[in-house]
Amino acid sequence: MVLDGGRWILEQILMMIFQYSGFWQNKTFFLLDMLELALLLSIVILGLLAYLDTKKPKKFPPGPKWYPIIGSAPQVRESRSRCGSLYEATAEMSLYYGPILGLKIGKDAIVVVYGPQEIKELSLSEDFIGRPIGSFFEMRTWNKRRGILCTDNEFWQEQRRFLVRHLREFGFGSKNMSVLVEEEVSHLVDFINTTLNNETGSAIFNMETLFRVSVLNTLWQMMAGVRYSPEDHKMKKLQTILAELFQTVHMVGAPFSHFPVLKYLAPEMSGYNCYINSHSKIWEFLQEEINNHKNSFSPDHLRDLMDVYLSVVNTPDHGDSFSEEQLLAICLDMFMAGSETTNNTLSFCFLYLVLNPDIQKKARQEIDAVLGDRAPCLYDRPNMPYMEAIVLEALRMFGCRAFAVPHRALKNTYLGGYLIPKDTLVTANLHGCMMGPDSGFEKPEQFIPERYLKDDGKISVPENHIPFGLGKRRCMGESLARANVFLFTTTILQKYEIHMVPEYPPDMKIVDGVTPAPIHYKAKITHRS
């Protein structure tokens, strides 16, 4: 409809031009210089295109005005700068425009879903089960749709089934997972103990990096049969690169993806150089590990998921979705998603524990009563409701500042009564579910584990507590993430006291990016007296 209207306008303008030039009366072009006519036509066409670029699709969700070429980028930028993060900016806009927010950043139409009921509708709808298409999501896997996070349809279904089934053989979601995480926790305890000053029994730690390598190890042992020391120089460098990448781009894109010309005009400022260089270094690391597995591969002794996958790739009748390239993309997804999100959840958890010593005290009372000196395991969770409540609140405090991995409309469809065109990127701002005014959480900005405890002391999880999403796209790493947060937090509180460092006070501002993280803070860890 918009294009038809634009075509009619262009025809009318051309008619007026020709009539003015005397074309119809004199049958000649020489009354109007051809260069002037071409320039005029170019201006008219560009003006028309600019006008059409401001028109929203019919029944598209409400949002700020769209300007030619840049869309609503200025309004989003102003709000993000004032609020401090994209999740806060879109939350503010949603309170004004409604629970489903329609934006356009450069060339990309983006729908942000904020209302709790609308987020559930999005998560459970088969029409939105797709993943976004475009260079930003495909450049990370060599301009192809590979991996698990950013693929869909039959390809994704086949690869996800294979991944979940075979990771379980190496402990994922099984009884062995507790043992695997417990071992990694014990290694972290050894590292902390060796770092503590012999005289004072204390040391100051960077809390945003303390758990990174340990959390990655719990997954990487299943993926590649390898664990790294918390002091491993190469791994620390890689995770620093990953953290920088996650702070430079966002879940829905980056300046260079919304405005592709910036790749050439401003590759550094637009995030393009960081994006390419970071992925290149991670590809190199992962390819080296796959090559090591290929060189030591034995079909009679499959050590980890890499071996299992290579055994399938080596068979002549494997499915079309299986390839060494796809294995590398899976490893990329798991490496990126498997450590940063859980590490940041633990960072938020200890941020609030440092700010609330009384919660630490209550937790230790339960730990001492249930465990004594014995190390915790996952089977202790039903008997430790207060620790489980701390885990739930930590997951909420991370999740309420995060966006879900974007969805894609597989066809022209409706969401909350609005028409969403096919292939539109749709993402959920989980703040609406777990901290917004309609979330159902009282005093949502406060860290209150008791909110999950019923009068009988048992756990009750509110309906809007969905840090891992819902539906078929629910986070597949949920069980491992929950296990990590419970066992790392319980063990640290059992063995140590965590104190604020006045020189590095915690700040409630966050690092904005792909995954939220607390602003840099440190804590003093001491042996329990």
PyMOL commands that set and color helices and strands:
alter all, ss='L'
color gray80, all
select helices_A, chain A and resi 2-21+23-26+34-53+73-83+86-97+116-124+126-128+135-141+153-169+176-195+212-224+233-248+255-258+262-265+272-295+305-313+324-355+357-370+378-383+385-399+431-434+449-452+471-473+478-495
alter helices_A, ss='H'
color red, helices_A
select strands_A, chain A and resi 100-105+108-113+202-206+407-408+413-415+418-420+425-428+496-500+510-511+517-518+522-527
alter strands_A, ss='S'
color yellow, strands_A
deselect
rebuild
show_as cartoon
